[in-house]
Amino acid sequence: MYSLRYGTVPIVRAVGGLDDSIRDFEPATLDGNGFKFHEYSAERLLEKFYEALMIYYDQDVWRQLQINGMREDLSWDRSASRYREAYQQIIAKHRGAH
């Protein structure tokens, strides 16, 4: 996740926090902040590597991908706020049921 802040584009397997934090890049919409694959295999990793390499050759698109990553807010403040919201929803739902 630190790599995003410095413009290093990640290629990750979709597990744990990486699955939550990395959004697979879509060249058509310029949305996403990295390259993510699900299946645990060398073939899937190589596919994503080649996909990233093809995007890298279009420097304008690659730069947008880097910017997307650098703009991500993966701070603990954001995470804590999301936890607080989830807890408040649970409490409100529980109170409404009684």
C-alpha positions as CSV (number, residue, x, y, z in Angstrom):
1,M,0.0,0.0,0.0
2,Y,3.0,2.3,0.5
3,S,3.9,1.8,-3.1
4,L,0.6,3.6,-4.2
5,R,1.7,6.7,-2.3
6,Y,4.9,6.9,-4.3
7,G,3.5,6.1,-7.7
8,T,4.6,2.5,-7.9
9,V,1.9,0.5,-9.5
10,P,1.2,-2.8,-7.7
11,I,0.5,-6.2,-9.2
12,V,-1.2,-8.2,-6.5
13,R,-3.2,-11.3,-5.8
14,A,-6.6,-10.5,-4.5
15,V,-6.3,-11.5,-0.8
16,G,-6.8,-9.8,2.5
17,G,-6.2,-6.1,2.6
18,L,-4.8,-6.1,-0.9
19,D,-8.2,-7.2,-2.2
20,D,-9.8,-4.3,-0.4
21,S,-7.3,-1.7,-1.3
22,I,-6.3,-2.4,-4.9
23,R,-8.9,-1.8,-7.7
24,D,-8.0,-3.5,-11.0
25,F,-7.2,-0.9,-13.6
26,E,-9.7,-0.4,-16.5
27,P,-8.0,1.4,-19.4
28,A,-11.3,2.3,-21.0
29,T,-12.4,4.3,-18.0
30,L,-9.0,5.1,-16.5
31,D,-10.4,3.7,-13.2
32,G,-8.4,1.6,-10.8
33,N,-5.1,1.9,-9.0
34,G,-3.2,-1.3,-9.8
35,F,-3.4,-4.8,-11.3
36,K,-5.2,-7.6,-9.4
37,F,-5.6,-11.3,-10.1
38,H,-7.6,-13.9,-8.1
39,E,-6.4,-17.3,-9.0
40,Y,-3.2,-18.5,-7.3
41,S,-1.2,-19.4,-10.3
42,A,1.9,-18.3,-12.2
43,E,-0.2,-18.0,-15.4
44,R,-2.5,-15.4,-13.8
45,L,0.4,-13.4,-12.5
46,L,2.1,-13.5,-15.9
47,E,-1.2,-12.3,-17.5
48,K,-1.3,-9.3,-15.2
49,F,2.3,-8.6,-15.7
50,Y,1.8,-8.4,-19.5
51,E,-1.3,-6.4,-19.1
52,A,0.6,-3.9,-16.9
53,L,3.4,-3.8,-19.5
54,M,1.0,-3.0,-22.3
55,I,-0.4,-0.1,-20.2
56,Y,3.1,1.1,-19.4
57,Y,3.8,1.7,-23.1
58,D,1.0,4.3,-23.2
59,Q,2.7,6.8,-20.9
60,D,-0.3,9.1,-20.6
61,V,-2.5,6.2,-19.4
62,W,0.3,4.9,-17.1
63,R,0.6,8.3,-15.5
64,Q,-3.1,8.4,-14.8
65,L,-2.8,5.0,-13.2
66,Q,0.0,6.3,-11.0
67,I,-2.0,9.4,-10.1
68,N,-5.0,7.2,-9.2
69,G,-2.8,5.3,-6.7
70,M,-1.2,8.4,-5.2
71,R,-4.7,9.9,-4.5
72,E,-5.9,6.9,-2.5
73,D,-6.7,7.6,1.1
74,L,-5.6,4.4,2.9
75,S,-5.0,6.1,6.2
76,W,-6.0,4.8,9.6
77,D,-8.3,7.8,10.0
78,R,-10.3,6.7,7.0
79,S,-10.4,3.1,8.2
80,A,-11.4,4.1,11.8
81,S,-14.2,6.3,10.4
82,R,-15.5,3.4,8.3
83,Y,-15.4,1.1,11.4
84,R,-17.3,3.7,13.4
85,E,-20.0,4.0,10.7
86,A,-20.4,0.2,10.7
87,Y,-20.7,0.0,14.4
88,Q,-23.2,2.8,14.5
89,Q,-25.3,1.0,11.8
90,I,-25.2,-2.2,13.9
91,I,-26.3,-0.3,17.1
92,A,-29.1,1.5,15.2
93,K,-30.3,-1.8,13.7
94,H,-30.2,-3.5,17.1
95,R,-32.1,-0.6,18.8
96,G,-34.7,-0.7,16.1
97,A,-35.3,-4.4,16.6
98,H,-36.1,-3.9,20.3
